[in-house]
């Protein structure tokens, strides 16, 4: 047994375009299997002698011969490691017996991409008594944070030489994708690791996008650093980490407010949006109202963060395409991703890397692109090129072009995003779309009501009293009116009920935002 083991970064996080081992094998117990193999490997020959039963027990689980339980799960993990060529064996994994001795070869190549997981760390986490915490999951989360952490050379002191601090700042969205954890669980794990003196956390405060006319405040990512017994060390890392985070190219269009206490301003915007929608139904909405509605919808949409970030990058690098911008930022992985997308969308020439369309339309296309609507964008861009008779003279050379020195300067013109023709047509072409039917719309409202009131008897009682006898029988414009009244009821309940919990408020706002995002999608 060693005092520490080395685990590859890719066990926890993706590497270039390749998913993490946890994602590929689809079982996070692979962390404990690799820990077991590394602790029992013969250094001279890279061989591990083991029984399946011993592996399962040493990993902290109980053997079970039932179908799809631990024995089968550990066999599947070994199959996954075999497919990844991390292990080699001359036996059939599916036929393994629980108590029989087996030998395999371990071929885990890590180079410099690894973390050190000390036995003291592992024992401290696995033996902790923090309530409502899955210790094994907590250990995996800690390994994930360590894998994300930037590491400086051993004798390179931040206070003396400056440079990049030892921090990481994965968003909750990124952590959820990588590990499948909810926001609530992530917060619990953060608190647990702080209590156990493994990490420290800071935050850059709230921000809004400079181009967002609603100035909707958003929360920054947490800044994480590893705990040190020298308080000045971790405090300096966090302080410099916040500066580093704010100075990133992708954050230059963010206006930081220096506020750290969360204040939900979605509620106010939702009320304003509901009022404008109501005016629209009554035919009294002005052009200013409609413009304001679109601003709120854009700011509240799921795609807003990406849209504002891309817009900021393009405005700060006028005339350049995204693959070149990200190359200049030394973000090769993102640059390659955008290059491939620019080629497949027909925005640039694959051989010369020339920009094939006018720059304004390029900006509109990349700011609004959605993966699920890829074919729509390809067709719309092709149609735009045909209709506009776009000249072949390049507007910009991408970072992968052969003749980078022949960049043609772009003439600055006001940005008036041209419409995406096919996108507009597809909204209204299906006259008999079942999703536009009165029955379907009423059904979705009913589902929303049931979801919101299911676990809240007080809310259910007040809703029943308010809408008794009015749930069914609506058609056409009556459904629109009913929908507005339902949304206003839940909004007013949110505003007037002091006892509503933060979780309830966040969840109900998310439900309403889902409605907003759908409205925004239709408005596109």
Protein Blocks (a to p, Z undefined) as FASTA:
>chain_A
ZZbdcddfklmmcchjbccfklmnopaklmmmmmmmmmmccfklopacddfklmmmmnop
acdfbghilklmmmmmmmmmmmnomaccfbdfklpcfklccdddddddfkjaccdddfkl
mmmmmmpccehiafklmmmmmmmmmmmpccddfklcfklngpjdddddddfklmmmmnop
afklmmmmmmmmmmnopaccddebjaddfklmnlpacddddddddddfblklmmmmmmmm
mmmmmmpmklmmpccehiabdcdfklmmmmmmmmmmmmmmnopacfklmmmmmmmmmmmp
mklmmmmmmmmmmmmmghiafklmmmmnopaklmmmmmmmmmmnopacfklopafbdfkl
mmmmmmmgcfklmmmmmmmmmmmmmmnopafbdfbdcfkbfblmlcccdddddddddddf
klmmmmmmmmmlmklpmklmmmmmmmmmmmmmmmmmklmmmmmmmmgoilgopahjlmmm
mmmmmmmmmmmmmmmmmkbcfklmmmmmmmmmmmmmmmmmmmZZ
